[in-house]
Amino acid sequence: MLIKTNHSGFVHPVSSEITSAEVYQSRRELLRLMATGAAGAALATWAGRDALAQGAVTRPGKLASLNATPSALSGGMALDKLTSYQDATSYNNFYEFGTDKADPAQNAHTLVTSPWTVEIEGLVKKPGKWALEDLLKLSAQEERIYRMRCVEGWSMVLPWVGYSLAELIKRVEPLGSAKYVEFVTLADKKTMPYVGSRVLDWPYVEGLRMDEALNPLTLLTFGMYGEVLPKQNGAPVRLVTPWKYGFKSAKSIVKIRFTETQPGTAWNKAARNEYGFFSNVNPAVDHPRWSQASERRIGEDGLFAKKRKTLMFNGYEAQVAQMYAGMDLKKFY
Ligand code: MTE
């Protein structure tokens, strides 16, 4: 399925469409086979695909400086079962490595994550380059279990490791004029095969309003499942903003820039009417082409699994709703 973007009528595929078409096709195929009595064979193929995926993941292991303690910020609500490590690391969006969900796990091994620096620039008193090792030591790390809801209609529950981005922000002392924070991610044609493709504007950039960036839930993330982030999940450092759709959580960050004006963001540039700046999870605001009222939890996606109801702000209403008091969330989607 294709959509038109603002770029002079250039046509590109949108991930959600690829996914739903895929799922739709395989379900259709299964129904067709059921009708012809060949469903057994089809189910065997599904199981085989799973088995194939089981072998694909090499775990990066622990990092000495990654020393997380459980965080109070993952509590406060009934927690759902964790998504399996296997699913979390083999069903990804990381367009620098391909548009298919399986591509990042296959292709991201070329990403070079050491040495790594994150540059702080723009409206701050203390700009400069931070080596990853120093960033890791800036604050005590916590393990936070967060729901992740993707704009495409699926969700996961993941144990991330990191600390609140606010810790870093306080350290670099933003000026009073800094109203937004922009996250610029790596765009290296040599190691990222899809950078240069016309699917998105590179580098992949994201942004938050200053109060969102300072919200304690916003996690500067270095690991998951107690280990270093796998490359396909945005090693060595990414963002996680659990009350927003997953695409706000920029992976493999190289620059954090403080600005007065709202930064452009990758998906907003690609399809302005579909992906807004705020992108808060909101079951009452449909995507122009599909409803956001429910979601499919990865790992519960058997043929007859029921969809779950999507929660306002992805279940984090108590912690974040006050930041949007009085705002028309249909307009500021
Ligand atoms: N960051 C970069 N640099 N490039 C991307 O393509 N995809 C986003 C986000 N961060 C993306 C990115 C999208 S669409 C989602 S849903 C999440 O990463 C997926 O994170 P996960 O693969 O760890 O679940």
Boltz pocket constraint, residues with backbone or C-beta under 6 A from the ligand:
constraints:
  - pocket:
      binder: B
      contacts: [[A, 88], [A, 91], [A, 92], [A, 93], [A, 94], [A, 95], [A, 96], [A, 148], [A, 150], [A, 151], [A, 185], [A, 186], [A, 204], [A, 232], [A, 233], [A, 234], [A, 245], [A, 246], [A, 247], [A, 248], [A, 249], [A, 250], [A, 251], [A, 252]]
      max_distance: 6.0
